[in-house]
Amino acid sequence: MRPDSWVSVVPHWEVSLGPTTESALNRGRARTVAALVALFLLVVGFFLTSTPASAADDENPYRISGNVQLDGEPLAGVVLTVDGPGGLQEVETDENGQWRIGVPERGEVYIVTLDENTLPEGIAVVDEASEQPNVREVEMGQGGRATVNFFIGEGERNVTSFFDQFVQRIVQGVSFGLMLALAAVGLTLVYGTTGISNFAHGEMVTFGAVAALMLVGPASLALPVWLGYPLAVLLSAGLGLVLDAILWRPLRRRRVGVVQLMIVSIGLSLAMRYLYQFFIGGGTEQLPGASAEKIPLFGAVQLSVIDLVSLGISIIVIIAFALWLTRSRIGKATRAISDNPSLAAASGIDVDFVVRVVWIVAGALAGLAGILYAYYRPGIRWDMGAQILLLMFAAVVLGGLGTAYGALVGALIVGILVEASSLWIPADLKYASALFILIVILLFRPQGILGRRERIG
């Protein structure tokens, strides 16, 4: 029986609430945590998605601008996307046919794409020397300004069918979902065994990318990739061990409440985030091979060698983790502790040791996810983990709190929704679609898709 299932009546006397009441308390506690997490996601997601355009311009000091004209006349309402360091951004031409957008880095290549579906009927971008006349590559010079103009005329438009675009988004969503699953699985493992909702998990993801940059970056140790990346994952595992040893284990022994632990994790997140900014600055750094050329696979689907390797690594690691969780002694002990820590301890399981292993595994998975996410974005920023923190929690809650396989399913659903939703809504709002689906599903199934009362895996 858990220690927190006893209520003190008078000094030196204790009364047991019994297994039925204890189960009710556990269910009530789980519902309270789920409600707090969902409320936090909703509030923070609202502020993130409602940030005005001027704020983005303040964060990105450099500018790409241009004109879109039809036979010398300006075209308003034409949509363009800019992809590069800082992620995918979308902008629309004004009444004068002009557009501009802020970007974070100089000396980097940005890809500007004009959405021909937003052009008038029978109009296309004309450039006989290019197979994709609606796509431009521009390098941001040291002056911090770049210009891209599109001259439009009558012609045949190369239109990618909606089905091809949908298939391409699904493939990208699966790739993003698998990467997100690596981080989300570690997050749900920690919650299932300790009850901690770790809002600093995003910074553990960032740590993996920053460690990789310090090990393989040209301005640092410049180790080969095959050596540097495994070392970065090991360092991330060490970070999980250190955090548990100096922070979480002492708080657990003091029986600190769930809400207090959540607040501590938020404070830890802020401290780690700005520590990264102090060391690597506010810009975007790139890992080797981040600008690899895309390879046409089928239809409109194009992936680089790095993308294919990331897919393979994600699948292999997830399969290995599933086997570890279900076949190994520590994996089975992890599931037992999630069910009932007191009973697991009475059965001879070293609870502290298993929880320590869980933190190590969670740190390693988060570090690996950070390296893969640095290629997916592409680029490394001091706040990159915070950008997907809500999505990680969405995956965990959507799949079911405390269920590792639920986190995998939830991450795949979130990844596909995020990418596919940009076919209908602006790219800046695509993360909000996953949070909306999360809220809808929780209204009908509060425990999540694969949620079980007290189970991991």
N, C-alpha and C positions, 0 to 999 in steps of 0.2 A: 504494500500500500504506500502511496506517495506521501512524503512528509507534509505537503500542503493540504492533505485531505483531513487534517486534524484541527479541531477548533478548541482553543483554550477556554475553559469555563471558569475555573477558579485556579489559583496558584497550585502547582504540583498535581493537577488533575486534568486529564485529557479524555475527550469523548470521540470515538470513531463515527464518521458519517455513514460508513458502510459502502459496499461496492456500487450499489444502485445510485446513491447520491453522488459518489465520486465520479461515476460515468456521466451523470448529468452535469456536474461541474466542468468536466473535461470538454463536453460538447458545448457548454455555454462559453468556456474560455476560447475554444476554437472559433466559434461564431463571432465573438468579440474581436479577436485578432483579424479575422477575415473582413469584418465590417470596417475596422480601423484602416487596414491596408487599402480596401476599395475606396474609402473616403479620401485617403491621402492621394491615391492615384487620380481620382476625379478632380480634386482641387488643384494639384500641381499640373496635371494635364491641361486644365482650363487656362492657367496662367501661361503655360508654354505655348499653347496654340493661339492665344490671343495677343501675343507680343506684336506690337506694331512694326511696320517695315522700317521705320526710322531707327529702331533699336538695332536691327541687323546691320544697317549702314554704319552705325557707330562702332560696332564690333569689327567690321571689315573695312580697313582704311583705304584699300585700293579699288579702282573702278574699271569696269569694262562697260563700254557704251557703244551706241551705234544708231543707224537709221534703217528703216525699212520703207522703201518707196516703190510705187508702181508707175512706171513711165514718168518719173520725176515728181509724182504726187505722193504725199505721205499716206501710209496705211496705218490706221489705228486699230487696236484690239488684237494685234498679232502676238501670239505667245512664243517665247523663246526660253530655252533652258540652258543653264550654264553648269557644266560638270567639271569637277576638279577638287583640289584641296578645299576642305570646308563642306564638301557634300554637294548634292544636286540642288540647284536653286532655279526658280521660275520667275519670269518677268513678262510684262505685257507692254506693248508700245502705246504711247499716249496719242493725243489728237494730232500731234505734229509728226507722228511716225517715229519718234525717238524713244530710246530705252537706255537704261543704265542699271547696273547692279554692283554691289560691293563684294569683293573677294578678299581672302585673308593673307595671301602670300605673293611675294614678288619672285621672279625667276622660275615660275612654274607654268606648265601648259594647261590651258583650260579649253574645253570643247563646248562650243556654242552651237546649239541646234535650233533651227526655226521649225515650228510645228506647222507643216503645210496644210493640215486640216483646218487651221484658223484663217487661211487665205480665202479670198473670194472664189466662187466657182469658176473653173477654167483657167486659174492662174497658178503658176508654178515658179520656183526659183530657177533661173536660167544660168547655166554654166556648163558648156560643152566639155570643158577640160576636166570635170570632176564627176565621179560616179554618184556622189552624194552632195549635190550642190547646196542643199539646205544645212550642211554641217561645216563648221569652220573650226580650225584650231588656232588659238592665239596664245602667245607667250607674254606673260606680264613682265614688262621690263623694269628696270630699276627706277624709272620715273613714276611707277605706280599707276599708269594710265594706259589703256589699250582700246582700240576702236575696231568694231566689226560691222560692216555695212552689207545689206542684202539688196541686190537690184533684181526686181521682180518683173516678169513679163508673161505674155501668153505662151503656153507650152504644155507638154504632157507632164503630169505629176506622178512621181514614183510613190505610190501609196502602199504602205504596209497594211494588210488587212487586219481587222479587229481580232480575228482568231489568232493570227501570227503574233500580234502584240500581246495577247492574253497568254499564249504559251510561253513567250519570252519572260513575262512577268512571273508566271508560275515557277519557272526554272530559277529565276533570281530569288523568288520568295523561299523556295526550298533551301537554296544555298544560305540565305540569310537566317532562315529558321534553324538550320542545323548548327550554325555558329552560335545563335542565341541559346540553343538548347544546352550547349556546353556550359555556359554561364548559369543558366536557370537551374540545371540539375544540381550544381553545387550549392546554389542558394536554397533550394528546397531540402537538400540533405541536412544543412545546418538547422533549418527550422524544424525538421522532423525529429532531430535528436536532441536539440537544446531549447526549442521554442523561441529562438531569437529571430526576429525579422531584421536581417542585416541590411540596412540601407547604405552601408559602406561597400557593398559587394561590387558596385560599379567602379569604385576606385581600385578594387583588386583586379578588375579587368584592365583598367588603365595601367596598372603596375606591370602586367605582363608585356604590354606593348612598349612601355618606357624601358623596361629591362632589356628587351630585344634590341631597341634602338641603341642603348648604351653598349651592348655587346657586339653588334654587327654593323652599326653605323660607321660611315667613312670617317667621321670626326671623332670617333671614340676608339674602342679596342679593335674594330674591324676584323672580328673573328669570322671564319666561314659560316655560312648559314646553317649547315648540318651540325655544327657545334654550338653556335650561339643560341639558336632557338631552343634546343633542349635545356641548355643552362638557364635560359630565361624562365622556362616552365618550372625548373627546380627551384629557382629563386622565388617564384610565385608560391610554390608549395611551402617554402620556408616562411614566407610572409604570413600565410594562414596559421602556421604553427606558432609564430611569434605573437600574433594578435590573440590567439587563444591563451597562450601562457601568461601574458602580461596584462590582459584586459578581461576577456570573457570568462575564463575559469575563476578568477577571484570574484567576479560579479555573480556567477552562478552559486558559488559557495556562500555568498552573503544573501542568497535567495532574493535577489532584486527582481521586481515585478516586470511583466511583459512590456508595459508602456514605458517604464524607465529605461529598459534595455533598448527599445526602439529609439528613444531620444538620444541615448548615448551613441548609437550607430549613426544617427544623422549628424551629430557633432563630429564623430570620427571621419565621416565622409567629407565634410567641409574642410577639416584640417588636412587630410591627405590630398584633397583636390588642389588646394592652394599651395601645398608643398610641391606638388608636381609643377605648378606654374612657376614657382620660384626657381626650380632647377632647369626646366626646358623652355621657359618663356611662354608667351601667348600665341606663338605661331603654329604652323603645321609642319611636321617633319615626315619624311617618307622613308620607308624601308626599302631595301634593294629589290628591284624587279616590280615595283608598284605600278609602273607605267607600261607593263607588258602588253603587247599587241593582242587584240581579240582574234579568236579563231572561229570562223563560221562552222557551226555544227549541223543544224537542220533548220529549215524555215528561216525565221528572223533571229534565232537563238545564236548568240555569240558569247564565248567565254574564253578567257585567257588561260594559259598554262597554270598560272597561280590560282585561278578560280577552280580549275579541275583538281589541282592538288589539295586545295582547301576542302573541297567536297569529299575527297577520298579520306583525308585525315579525320574530318568530322565523323564520318560514318564508322571508320575503324575504331576511333576512341569511344564512341557511344556504344558500339557492340561490346568492346572490352569492358566498359563500365558496367553494362548490363550483366555480363558474365561474372564480374567481380561481386556485384551486389547479390546475385542469386546463388552463386556456387561457392564462394570463398567463406571461410569461417568468420572473418571480420565483417564481410557483407551481411551474413546472416545475423551476426551480433548487432549490427547497425539497425536492422529491421526489428530485432527484438527490443532494443532500447527505445525505438520509436513507439512500439506498442505499449511498453510498461517499464520504465527505468528501474523502479523498485524491484519488480519481479526479475528483471534481467540481472540486477546486482545480486539478488538472492540466489540465482542460478549459477553464480560463479563468474559472471561476465564482468570484466574490468571496465566500468562505464567511462571513467576518465580517459583511459587509454583509447577506447573506441571513438569517443568524441574528439580526441586529439587527432586521430587518423582521419576522421571526417573533415576537420578543418584543413588538414594537409591536402586531401583530395579536392576539396572545394577550391582551395587556392590554386592548385595546379590546373584544374579545369578552367577557372577564371583567367589565369595567365595565358593559356592556350587560346581561349576565346578572344582575348585582347589582341594577340598577334594576328589571328585570322581577320578580326574586325578592322585592324589597321590596313589590311589589303582590300577589304571590302569597301571602306569609306570612299577613297583611299586617304591615308595619312594618319598621323598621331597628333592628338591635341591633349592638353592637360585636362580637359573636361569630357573626353570622348566616352568614358564609362558612364558618366551622368546622363549623357544623351540617350542611352538605351536602358537606363535603370528602370524606368517605368515599364518598358516592354518586357524586361525580365520578370518583374513582379506580375505583370499581366499574364505572362505565360504560366507562372507558378500558380496563381489564383485560378486561372482559366482551367488548367489541367487538374487542379485539386491540391490544396495545401498539404505539404508533407509527402506527396507521392512523386517519386522520381520519374516514373514512366508518364505520369500525368504532365509533368513539366516538359517532357520531350514532345508530347502531343500538343500541348499548349503553345510551345515555342514554334512548332511547324505551322500551326494555325495562324499565329500572330505574324510570322514572317511572310506567309502567303498573302494575308490580308493587307499588310503594310505595302507590299509591292503591287498587288493587283488593284488596290483601291486608287492608285495614282492614275488609272485609266479614266476615272470618273471625277475625281476631286483634285485640287491643286496639290502639287508635290509637297508643299510646306505643311499640309494638313494630313498627310498620310498616316502619321503616328497616331493621330486622334481616332482614326477608324478602328484600330485595335482596342483602344480603351473603351470606345462605344460598344463594341461587340462584347467586351468583358463585362460591362455593366448589364447588358441585356441577358447574357447567359446566367449571371449570378442571380438575376431576378427570378429565373425559373429553376435553377439548380445551384443553390448556394454553395454546395460542397465542391463544385467544379465538375468537369467532364468525367474524370476517373477518380474523383475524391472518395477516399475510404476513411472511416472514422479515425483509426489509429494505425496507419500502415505506411510503409515506404516501399516502393517498387511494385 
